[in-house]
Amino acid sequence: MRSYPSAALRRTLPAALFILLALARASAPLAAEAERHLLYVGEPGIRDYVEWGGEGVLVYDIDKGHRWVKRIPTFARKDGSHPEAVKGICASAETGRLYVSTPTRLLCLDLVTEKPLWEKTYEGGCDRMSITPDGKLLYLPSLEGPHWHVVDALTGEVLAKLQLNSGSHNTVVGLDGSRAYLAGLKSPVLSIADGPGRKVVGTVGPFSNVVRPFTVNGKQTLCFVNVNELLGFEIGDLKTGKVLHRVEVQGYRPGPVKRHGCPSHGVGLTPDEKELWLSDGANSAVHVFDATRMPPKQMTSISLRDQPGWVTFSLDGRYAYPSTGEVIGVRTHKIVLALQDEMSRPVQSEKLMEIDFRGGKPVRTGDQFGLGRTTD
C-alpha cells in the first residue's frame, strides 16, 4: 500500500522548500553574478576635436545598447583653456588601474574608486603607451622623440630607457607580455623589445615607408602595419623580420585627409583573427578584409560620418569601434548606433578599450590596438 505524507507535513512543505531555495541562492551569489562589459573612451580622443572642451573618460555599457554610464574626471584645468588631447589609454585588471596619457603627462587612476593614484611628467613628453598583462610595466614613448621609457606601472618610476631615435609613437605589448613592439614616426622599421628584459632584441622591415598604426596577431608571428602614402597595409613576419605582403585597397583613391597625413591610419584584427579592418580617412570609410587567407582579401566597405583614424573591437568580437564614434556589428557589417555623451553630443576618439567587471572589480581588459587574440 502506498504511503502518503500527513496533512500537517503537506502544509509545511512549501515553506520548507522556499527556505531551501533561499539558502541555495545565498550560498552561491558569485556564481550567478553577471559580468558588466564596459567601453572606456578617452576624451578628447582626437587632437582637433576639442572645440567644446570635453574632457575625461566616458564609460558606456556595452550590454545595454552602449548606453552612456558616466564621465570619469581626468586632468584638472583651472584656466578655462582647451584640454589636452588624449594620446593613449590602457588598463590592467590584475592591478585595477587605468592609465591615460597626454602630450605632457601620464595619469594613473584606480578603476574601482576612480580616484587618481599618481600623475607624472617624463622627459620628452608622452605618447601612445602599452602595458604588460601582469600590470607591472608600461612601455611609454616620448612624444615623437628619440626614446621609450620603461615605467614601473605601480609607482610611475622610470626603470629603463630605450633610445631608438625613431620618433617614438605607437606601442604594443603582446598578449603574453614577452615582447613589446615599438614604432616611430621617423622610421620604416618596427623594433621588438624583450618585455621582461627591457631591451631591444630585433626588428621587422624596412617597410616601404614610415610605420604608422599597426597591430599583431595573438601568436605574435605577424604584424599588420599602416605606412605613409599607402591606402592599405603591409604585413611583416615577427620571427624572421621580413616584409611578406603589400595590400592596396581596390576601388577607392587616396585623397586629402584631416589628420595624420596618411591615407590609412588605423588597422585592427577581429579577436578571432578572421577579419582585418582598415581605416580610410580620405573616403570616410573602413574596409573589411578576409584575414583567413594570405594576403587578406578585400570583402566590403562601410561608410562613416567622418574620417576615421583608428579602429578596435569588443573582446567578444561582436562590435567594431572606428574612431568616428559609430558602433558597427562585426557579423553584419552594419552600423548599430553612434556614440553620444551625456549631453547628446557626438563622441569621437582614437583612444578607447573594453574593461569587464564582476562584483565591482575589473576582471578583464581589452586593448586600444585591435590585437588578434587567437593563440592556439
N, C-alpha and C positions, 0 to 999 in steps of 0.2 A: 504494500500500500504506500502511495506517495505521501511524503510528509511536507506540510506547509508551515511557513513561519506564523507565529501567533499574531493576532491583531495589533498588540502593543509594539511588537518588533517591526511590523509593516509601517506603523506610524512613524517610527524613529529612523527608518532607512533614508528617506530624502534628506533629513538634516545631517545624518552621518556622512552621506555621500557629498553633500555640499562642503562640509568641513574638510574632508579628504582632498577634494579638488582644490580648495583654497590653499591648503598646506602644500600641495604639489606645485601650485603656481608660485608660491612664496619661496619655495626651496630652490627654484632654478630661474630667477629673474633674468640673469645674464644670458642664458641660453636663448631666451625668446626675444631679447632686446635687439631691435633693428639698428643697423648702421645708418648714419647720415652721410651722404655724399655731397660735398660742398665744393663749389668753384670759387677760388680766390683770385681776384682781379686787381692788379696794381694800377693805381691811377694818380696822375696822368701817365698812361702807359704808352703814349705816342708823343714825341717831343713837341710837335706843333699843334697838339690837341688840348691846349690848356687855356683857351680863351675865357672860359667861365670860372676857372680857378678851382676845379675839383681836385681833391687830394685824399689819399688814404688807400685802404684795401677794401674793395667791395666784395661781399660774400653772397653767393646765390645757392639756393637749394636745388640741386640737380634733379632729385626725385620728385620735386613738386613743381615741375614745369619751369625750372630755373627762376623761381620766384626770388626777388630781392629779399635778403635777410637783414643785412646791417652793413654799416661802414665802420671799419676799424681805423682810428686815427693813427697817423704815422709821424711825419715830421712837422713840428710846430713852426708856424710863421706868425710873427707879430707885426710885421711892417706892411702888410697888405699886398706884398709882391706876389707874382705868379709863383706857383710851386715848381720845384724842380721835377723834370720828367723822371719817371722810374726807369732804371737801366736793367734791373734784373730782379727775379723773385725765386726763392727756393725754400724748402722746409724739410724738417726731419720729424718723423713720427717717433723715432727712438728717443729723442731728447725733448720733443714737444716744443720745437722752436720754429719760428718763421723769420726769414731774412729778406729785407728789401734794400736795394741799393739805388743811389742817385749818382750823378757825376762826381759828387764831392764827399759822400759818406755812406756808411753801411749801418743799418738798424737791425737789431735782434729783438724780436717780440716773443713773449710766452703765448703759445697757441691756446692755452686754457683760460688764463686770466686776461689775455690780450693787452697786457701791460709791457712797456719797453723794459728790456733787461740791460741793454747797453747800446750805445751809439758811438761809432768811431770814424775818424778820418784816416786816410792812408796816403803815403807818398805817391803822387801821380794820379790820385783820384780812384774812382771805382767804375766798373762796367758790369757786364752780364756774367755772374758767377755761377758756380755749381757746387753741390755738397756731396760728400761720400755717404753711402747708405746708412752707416752707423752714426751719422750726425756729428762726427768728430772733426772733420777737416773741410774747410772751404777753399776752393781754388778761385781766387779773386783777381781778375785782370785789372791793371791800371787803366785809366781812360785813354784807350788807343795809344798807349805808351810802350815803353821798352820791356816791361816785366809783368809777371804774375806774382801775387803774394799767396803763399800757402798759410792759411789762418786757422788758429785754434777756434773752432766754431762755438765752443762754450764760453770762452773769455774774450775773443776778438783779437788776441795777441798774434803777431806775425811769427811763424815758425820757420819759414824758408822763403827765399826769393828766387824765382826762375827768370833769368834775363835772356829773352829771345830776340829782342829788338825787332819785333814783327808788327807792332801796332796793336797790342793786346786787346782782345774784344770778346768774341763768343767762346764759351767754355762748357764742356760736357764731361761729367763723370759717368763712366759706365755703370750698368746695373749692379755689378758685384763689387764696385769700388776699387778694382785692381788697376784701372787706368783712367787717366784724365786726358781729354783731348782739347788742344789749345789752338785757336785760330786767330790770326791777327789781320788787321785791315791793310797791311803793307806787304803781305807775303802770300805766294801761291802754294805754300806748304802747310799742311796740318801737322802740328807737333803732338807727340804722345808722351805723357808723363806717367811714371810709376806712382800710383796713388799713395800707397803706404810709404814708399821710399822718397817721395817728394823730389824727384829728379827726372829730367827728360831722357827717354830711352829709345826714341825712334821718331820717324817722320813718315808722312804719306804725301806723294806728289813728286815734282811740282804739277799742279793742275794748270789749266790753260790760262788762268788769270787769278787774281787775288781771291782768297777764300772768304766767303761771306757766311750766312747762316748754314748750319749743317746738322745732320743727325746721324746716329749709328744704330745698327741692329742689336738685338738682345745678346747675341753670341759674341758681339764685338769683333766681327770679321769684316764688316763692310761699313763704309761711311758714304753718305749721300750729301753732296755739297753744292751750294749755290756759288757762282763765281761772277765777277763783274762782266758785263756786256753779254750775258747769256740768258735768254728766255728758255730756261730748262735747268738741268743739273748734271753733275758729273759724279761718277762712282769710283771710290778708291778701295783698295784691299788693305785692311788694317794690319794684316800679318806680313805681307811682302812689301808694302809701301808703294805698290804700283797703281797707276790710274788704269781702270778697266774699261769704262764706258763714258760716252758723252751723249746725252739725250736732249734733243731740242723739241720744243713744243711745236706741233703742227697746226696749221690753220689760223694762227694768230701772229701778229707782228709786234716787235718791241716798239715802244714809243716813250714819250716823256713821262716821268714819274715824279710824284710829290716828294718822296722820301727815299733816302738810302742810295740813290744814284745808280741802281742796277735793276734790270727788268724783273728778275725773280729774287725776291728777298723773303725767304721763308719756305722751309721744306720739312715734312714730317711723315713718319710711318704710323699707320694704324697699329695698335698694340699687338694684333695678331700677325702683323707684317704682310698682310695680303694686298694692301694698297699703299701707295705713296701719293701724298697731296702736295701740290706745288703752288706757291703764290705767284700771281701775275699782276704787278702793280699797274702797268700800262693799260691793261684791258679790264681792270677791276674784276678779277675772276680768280678762282682756284681751279687747277686742272688735276684730275684724278687719274692715276696710272695703276695698272695691274702689276703688282710687285711680286707675283708668284713666278714670274719669268724674268730672265736677264738678257738684255736690259729691259726694264719695265716698259710696258706698252700703254700708250695714251688711250683712255677709255671715254671720259666725259669731262665737261667743264661746267662750272656753276658761277653765275653772275652775282656780284656782291654790290653793296650800297656805296662802297668807296674802294680805294686802292689798298689791297692787303699787303702787309709787311711781315706776316707771321702766320703759322698755323700749328695747333697742337690738338690733343684729343683727351676725352674722358678715359679713365682707367679701364672701363669695361668695353671701350671701343664703340659705344653707341653714338657718341656725338663728336663732331669736329668743331673746333673753335678758331676760325680765322680772326685776325686782329681787328677786323672791321666790326666785330660785335655780333655777327649772326651766329646762331646755333644751328648746325646742319646735321641731319640724320645720316650717319655713315652708310647704313644699309640702303636707304632710298635715294641718297644724294639730293635731298630736298631740304630747303630752309625751313626750320621749325619755328623760329622766332628770332628777334633781335634783342640783345640785352639793353636794359634801361636802368638808370639809377633810381634813387628814392624820390626824385622829382620828375620822373618820366623823361629824363634827358637821355639821348643815345650815348652808349658807352663804347669806346674803342680802346683796345690795349694789346700790346705785344708781349705783356708780362702777366701770364695767368697760368694756373695749375689747379688740379683737384687735390683736396685733402679730405680723407674719410675719418669719421669719429664713431666711437662706440662708448656709451656711458660717459659722454662728455670729454673723452680723451682721444687724441689722434692715434689711429692705428695703421694708417697707410697714406702715402703721398704719391702724387703723380710728378710730372716734370714739365717745365715750360718748353722743352725742345722736341716733343713728339717722338720720343725714343721708341724703337721697336722693343717688344717685351717677350719674344719667343726665344727661349734658351735651350729647348730640347734639340 
